[in-house]
Amino acid sequence: MDALQSNTMENQEKYNQAFVRVFGAKPEDLNENFGKDTVGEWDSVHQLGLVSEFEKAFDILFDPEDIMELTSYAKGKEILKKYEVEF
């Protein structure tokens, strides 16, 4: 396993752990369908909790537009790629 593979696996683990901590989700429940339209607990407080977890885990600072667009598991990955976080 090279450094890039190791880093992407580590990033995936950090990403999943943010959802586990904020929503109490099981890692096996995290997929493309996990989002505000399918998760009853998804509200602005939880959304900001995710932002905080991501900012700490990846040492980044979200733009306000990106905070508003963070509405699903899949969209979060898309947003983080803008901050050079690879999965």
C-alpha positions in Angstrom: 0.0 0.0 0.0 1.5 3.3 -1.0 1.2 6.6 1.0 -1.7 7.9 -1.2 -3.8 4.8 -0.6 -3.0 5.0 3.1 -4.0 8.7 3.2 -7.2 8.2 1.3 -8.2 5.3 3.6 -7.4 7.4 6.6 -9.5 10.3 5.2 -12.4 7.9 4.6 -12.2 6.7 8.2 -12.1 10.3 9.5 -15.1 11.2 7.2 -17.2 8.2 8.4 -16.3 8.9 12.1 -17.7 12.4 11.8 -21.1 11.0 10.8 -20.9 8.4 13.5 -20.1 11.1 16.2 -22.7 13.6 15.0 -25.6 11.3 14.1 -24.8 8.2 16.0 -24.9 6.4 12.7 -23.4 2.9 12.1 -20.6 2.9 9.6 -22.5 0.3 7.5 -25.4 2.8 7.1 -23.3 5.5 5.5 -23.8 5.5 1.8 -25.0 7.8 -1.1 -28.5 7.8 0.3 -27.6 9.1 3.7 -28.7 12.8 3.8 -31.2 15.4 5.0 -34.0 13.8 2.9 -33.5 10.4 4.4 -32.2 11.0 7.9 -34.8 12.4 10.4 -32.2 13.8 12.7 -30.5 15.9 10.0 -31.1 19.5 10.9 -29.0 22.7 11.0 -27.5 21.8 14.4 -26.3 18.4 13.1 -25.1 20.0 9.8 -23.0 22.5 11.7 -21.7 19.6 13.9 -20.5 17.9 10.8 -18.8 21.0 9.6 -17.0 21.4 12.9 -15.9 17.7 12.8 -14.6 18.0 9.2 -12.8 21.3 9.9 -11.0 19.7 12.9 -10.3 16.3 11.2 -9.0 17.8 7.9 -7.6 21.1 9.2 -9.7 23.2 6.8 -12.1 26.1 7.1 -15.4 25.8 5.2 -16.8 28.6 3.1 -20.3 29.7 4.1 -21.7 28.4 0.7 -20.2 25.0 1.4 -21.8 24.8 4.8 -25.2 25.4 3.2 -24.6 22.8 0.6 -23.5 20.0 3.0 -26.8 18.1 2.8 -25.7 14.5 2.3 -22.9 12.0 2.8 -22.2 12.1 -1.0 -22.3 15.9 -1.1 -19.8 16.2 1.8 -17.2 14.2 -0.1 -17.7 16.4 -3.2 -17.3 19.6 -1.0 -14.2 18.2 0.7 -12.5 17.5 -2.6 -12.5 21.3 -3.2 -10.3 21.5 -0.1 -8.0 18.9 -1.5 -9.2 16.1 0.7 -9.0 12.9 -1.3 -11.0 9.7 -0.9 
